[in-house]
């Protein structure tokens, strides 16, 4: 079990999937997978790079980002964007979900597909628009910041 509560990524299965795609199982890819397996919640590509460089200073950004792209294609990670446009990755997401992010304190919360269903359904019906829920971040004010008046409301 990974620290994020998901089953730990199976390195052997990933190695086999990479080889079927004509890609090599390298020490760098193994290290990236180890970093991701030790991640709880969201992580940015630059954070993955930083953690890899703590283990191997020679790690390049291109290796990390190319590997993250491949891992997303294989379903091991899923990326989304925060309210400020920051790209974040989830390791082995259980299901696609959106996010709420407070513009004042910066905290964020996950919104599961069931909770977002009304909004997503209305957008589909009224606008013919299909939402990719994992890319949806709604910015606003959390209850604590709103009550504290720290945003000037």
C-alpha positions as CSV (number, residue, x, y, z in Angstrom):
1,X,0.0,0.0,0.0
2,X,1.4,3.4,-1.0
3,X,1.2,6.3,1.6
4,X,-1.7,7.8,-0.3
5,X,-3.9,4.8,0.6
6,X,-3.8,3.4,-3.0
7,X,-2.2,0.1,-3.8
8,X,1.6,0.5,-4.3
9,X,2.5,0.6,-8.0
10,X,3.7,-2.8,-9.2
11,X,7.1,-2.3,-10.6
12,X,7.1,-5.6,-12.4
13,X,3.8,-4.8,-14.2
14,X,5.0,-1.4,-15.1
15,X,8.3,-2.8,-16.4
16,X,6.4,-5.2,-18.6
17,X,4.1,-2.5,-19.9
18,X,7.0,-0.3,-20.8
19,X,8.8,-3.1,-22.6
20,X,5.6,-3.9,-24.6
21,X,5.7,-0.2,-25.8
22,X,9.4,-0.6,-26.8
23,X,10.6,1.4,-23.8
24,X,13.4,0.5,-21.4
25,X,13.1,-0.1,-17.7
26,X,15.8,2.2,-16.4
27,X,17.2,3.0,-13.0
28,X,15.8,6.5,-13.5
29,X,12.3,5.3,-14.2
30,X,12.5,3.0,-11.1
31,X,13.6,5.9,-9.0
32,X,10.7,8.1,-10.3
33,X,8.2,5.3,-9.5
34,X,9.7,5.0,-6.0
35,X,9.3,8.7,-5.4
36,X,5.7,8.6,-6.6
37,X,5.0,5.5,-4.4
38,X,6.2,7.5,-1.4
39,X,3.9,10.4,-2.2
40,X,0.8,11.4,-0.3
41,X,-1.7,13.5,-2.1
42,X,-0.7,15.8,-5.0
43,X,2.8,16.4,-6.2
44,X,4.1,18.6,-9.0
45,X,6.6,17.6,-11.6
46,X,9.1,19.9,-10.2
47,X,8.7,18.3,-6.7
48,X,9.2,14.9,-8.3
49,X,12.4,16.2,-10.0
50,X,13.6,17.7,-6.7
51,X,13.0,14.4,-4.8
52,X,14.8,12.5,-7.5
53,X,17.7,14.8,-7.5
54,X,18.0,14.3,-3.7
55,X,18.7,10.6,-4.6
56,X,20.6,11.2,-7.9
57,X,21.9,14.7,-8.6
58,X,22.2,13.8,-12.3
59,X,18.4,13.4,-12.8
60,X,17.2,15.6,-15.7
61,X,13.9,17.4,-16.0
62,X,13.2,15.9,-19.4
63,X,13.5,12.3,-18.0
64,X,11.1,13.1,-15.2
65,X,8.5,14.8,-17.4
66,X,8.7,12.2,-20.1
67,X,8.3,9.4,-17.6
68,X,5.3,11.2,-16.0
69,X,3.7,11.4,-19.4
70,X,4.2,7.7,-20.0
71,X,2.9,6.9,-16.4
72,X,-0.2,8.9,-17.1
73,X,-0.8,7.0,-20.3
74,X,-0.5,3.8,-18.3
75,X,-2.9,5.0,-15.6
76,X,-0.3,5.2,-12.8
77,X,-0.7,8.9,-12.4
78,X,-3.3,11.5,-13.3
79,X,-2.5,15.2,-13.7
80,X,-4.7,18.1,-13.0
81,X,-4.3,21.9,-12.7
82,X,-4.7,24.0,-9.6
83,X,-6.4,27.4,-9.6
84,X,-3.1,29.1,-10.4
85,X,-2.5,26.8,-13.3
86,X,0.0,24.7,-11.4
87,X,0.2,21.2,-12.8
88,X,-0.2,18.5,-10.1
89,X,-0.1,14.7,-10.3
90,X,-2.1,12.2,-8.3
91,X,-0.6,8.7,-7.9
92,X,-2.9,5.8,-8.7
93,X,-6.1,7.9,-8.4
94,X,-9.0,5.8,-7.2
95,X,-11.4,7.9,-9.3
96,X,-11.4,11.1,-11.2
97,X,-12.2,14.1,-9.1
98,X,-12.2,17.9,-9.2
99,X,-10.8,20.3,-6.6
100,X,-11.9,23.3,-4.6
101,X,-9.1,25.8,-3.8
102,X,-9.3,28.7,-1.4
103,X,-7.8,31.9,-2.9
104,X,-6.9,33.2,0.5
105,X,-5.4,30.4,2.5
106,X,-4.4,28.1,-0.4
107,X,-6.0,25.0,1.1
108,X,-7.7,22.6,-1.4
109,X,-10.3,19.9,-1.2
110,X,-11.2,17.0,-3.5
111,X,-14.7,16.9,-5.0
112,X,-15.6,13.4,-6.0
113,X,-17.6,12.6,-9.2
114,X,-20.8,12.1,-7.3
115,X,-20.7,15.5,-5.6
116,X,-19.8,17.1,-9.0
117,X,-22.5,15.2,-10.9
118,X,-25.2,17.9,-10.9
119,X,-22.8,20.5,-12.3
120,X,-21.2,18.2,-14.8
121,X,-24.6,16.9,-15.9
122,X,-26.0,20.5,-16.4
123,X,-23.0,21.5,-18.4
124,X,-23.5,18.5,-20.7
125,X,-27.3,19.1,-21.1
126,X,-27.3,22.8,-21.4
127,X,-24.1,23.4,-23.3
128,X,-23.3,20.0,-24.9
129,X,-20.0,20.3,-23.0
130,X,-18.2,17.2,-21.7
131,X,-16.2,18.0,-18.6
132,X,-12.9,16.3,-17.8
133,X,-13.4,16.3,-14.1
134,X,-9.8,15.8,-13.2
135,X,-8.9,19.1,-14.8
136,X,-11.5,21.1,-13.0
137,X,-10.5,23.4,-10.1
138,X,-13.0,25.8,-8.7
139,X,-11.4,28.8,-6.9
140,X,-13.2,30.7,-4.2
141,X,-13.2,31.2,-0.5
142,X,-13.4,28.5,2.2
143,X,-15.8,28.8,5.1
144,X,-13.0,29.8,7.5
145,X,-11.6,32.6,5.3
146,X,-15.1,33.8,4.4
147,X,-16.1,34.0,8.1
148,X,-12.8,35.6,9.1
149,X,-13.3,38.3,6.5
150,X,-9.7,37.9,5.4
151,X,-10.6,38.3,1.8
152,X,-12.3,41.6,2.2
153,X,-15.9,40.3,1.9
